[in-house]
Amino acid sequence: MTSAEKHVITNGVIAALRAELDGFTRAAKAAQAAATDPDSKAENKYDTRNLEASYLARGVAFRLVETETALSEWEAMPPQDFSGMRPAGVGALVVLENQHGPAGYFIGPGGGGIAVEHEGLEITVITAASPLGRQLIKRQEGSIFLMESGDRRLETVILSVC
């Protein structure tokens, strides 16, 4: 892949993070409203609506902050060129192939799990701390390794790192 294609994919990840952030913002407001609504006050000692609403509000607020952080990290991440047999690191776009076919992964600072489609290939964001991220960091184009897939290990080759 070229640096121009990588830029398009990066913009797609940032757009997906912004959409997630919008969703979490709306969910946080709704959860906070439910947690503080007088109608959610317990009617008896077994009624846990208010407690459940407050747990939900806390969880959504946590995801909101996590997504805000990932978005700002992606926006601040300088473009990096991993060509020329430079080993993969944060900011690398890695294309792998094994018996399941080709797969694309973008090692990002956050936002793991986001997927962006590019020219028929799904590019999934992973972090350096994820199991696959740990396997890819410091590997180069042409490297062969055993990728864990559930309870199986697949011989996988790195087709490109850019």
Secondary structure, DSSP 4 states (H G I P E B T S, - for coil): --HHHHHHHHHHHHHHHHHHHHHHHHHHHHHHHHHH-GGGS-SSTT--HHHHHHHHHHHHHHHHHHHHHHHHHHHHPPP---TTTPPP-TT-EEEEEETTEEEEEEEESS-TT-EEEETTEEEEEEETTSHHHHHHTT--TT-EEEEEETTEEEEEEEEEE-
